[in-house]
């Protein structure tokens, strides 16, 4: 999938892209906008844009990085629209439901800990939130994060270090209460 333009059937390739990266694109759009309905529209728009620009993909980055970069630009354009500026965006992560063979007490404690972590992440400025999500959830390399965000690798490393320190400090403050 490195050189998308080399594929003989663009529609089959689009279906493969959607199957392989659809969840990642949707989740990132949902994270950026805070709205599931917006994530649906943005994901659809991202894959439409990718389909239209298959021939321009040069393989200088991974396909995942390329799609997340398109997602980021599309989501930011969406949020800049006059309609969205009038809407309050909030609430984006639902707790995981992996409850097989675990006590109710452990499940509640895990959910509380997860809420504390995400509360700490969401309280940070956007530039730190983004690197945390791209690192922890999408497991992108420094280079890939730099490409998605349009910043240098050094800046990614610095922001990630600061973001982790802020989360750790915030969690220590919560524990101390």
N, C-alpha and C positions, 0 to 999 in steps of 0.2 A: 504494500500500500504506500510505499515511500514516494513513488512517482505516480500520482493520480492520473495525470494526463495520458499515461501509457496504456491505461485500461481500455479495452475495446467496447465495453458496454457501460456508459455513464449511469444509466438507471440502476443497473445491478450494483455498481459501485456505491451509488447514493444509498441504496437499501442496506448495503454492508456497513457503510459509515454510520447510518442511523442505528442499526442494530448494535454495533460495537461501541459507539460513543454517545448515543442518545441520552442515556442516564447521566453521564458526566456533564454534557452540555446543559441539560435541563436543571440539574442540581446547582451548577455554577450560576445560571441565570436566576434561579430562585434565591440563591444566596445574595447575589448582587442587588436584586430588586426587592426581595422580601415578600414576593407575591407569587403564589402558584399559578394563577391565571396568566400573569405576565410571563412567567417562565415557559408556559405552553406556547404562547405567541412568539416569544423570542427564540425558542428552540426551533420552531418551525421556520422562522425567518433565517436563522443561522444555516440550516441545512439547505434552504433555497439559495442562499448566497454561495454556499460551498459548491452546490451543483452548478450554478452559473459560472463559477470561477475555477472549476476543476482544471482547466487547461493552464491556468496561471500558477498552480501550485508547483513550486520548484524543488521541493524536498529539502530545503535548507533547515527545516525543523521537523519535528514529528507531526504526524497528522493530528494527534490529540492537541498538541500545542497550537497548531494552526486553527483548529476549531474553537479552542478556548479563547484565543485572541479575537476571533470573529464574534464570539459570544460576549466578550467583555465590551467591545465597541458597540455592538448592537444593544446591549443592556444599558450602557451609558447614554446612548442616543435616546432610548426609550425613556429613561428617567429624566432627561432634559426636556422632554416634550411638555407642553403646557398642561395637558391633562394630568400627568403624573405629579407634577409639582404641586397640585392641589390636593393630592391624596397622601395620607400618612402611611408610611411603609413600616410595618413591624411584624415580628413573629415569624421566624423562618425555619426552625429546626424542631421536628417532632422526635420524641424519644424513641429509641430502638425497641423492638418488641421481641427480642431473643430471650424468651422466658422458659424454655424447655429445661426441666430438671433443676430449677433454681428456686430458692426460698423467696417468699414475698419480701422478706426483710432485705435480702441481697439486691433484689430488683429495685426496691425503693431507694436504697443507698446508692446504687449505681446511677439511677436516674437523677438523684439529687446532685451527685458529683458531676454528672454530665451537664446538668443545668448550670452549676457553678462555673464550670469551664467555659461554656458558651456565653454565659453572662459576662465573664471576664473578657472574652474575645470580642463580643459585641460592644462592650464599653470602650474599646480602643478606637483610635482614629482609623479611618478606612484603609490607609496605606499599610497599617500593621495587620488589620483583619484579613486583608487580601492575601498577604504572604503566608499567614497561618493556615488559611483554608487551602491555598494551592499546595502547600507543603504537607499538611496533615491529612487532608481528604483526597487530593488528587495525586499526591506523591510525585510532584514534578521535581526535576532537577533544578539547581540554581540557574542554569542556562535557560531551561524552558520557562521558568518563572520570569526571568529577565525579558524573554521574548514576549510572553503574554502581557506583561505590565509595561513594556517599552522603557525599561530602565537597565542599568548596568548590573552585572552579576555581583559586584561589590556592594551596590546599594541593596540588592536582594538579601545578601548575607547580613548586612548591617541591620536592615529592617526586621529580618527574621530573628536575629539575636535579641534585639530590643523587644520585639513582640513576645517572645518566649519569656523574657525577664519580667515584662509587665503582667503576663498571665500568672506566672509563679508568685509575684508579689501580691497580686489581687487574691489568689487562692490562699496565701498565708494570712492575709487580712481576714478573709472569711472564716478560716479555721480559728483565728484568735477571738472571734466574737462570741 
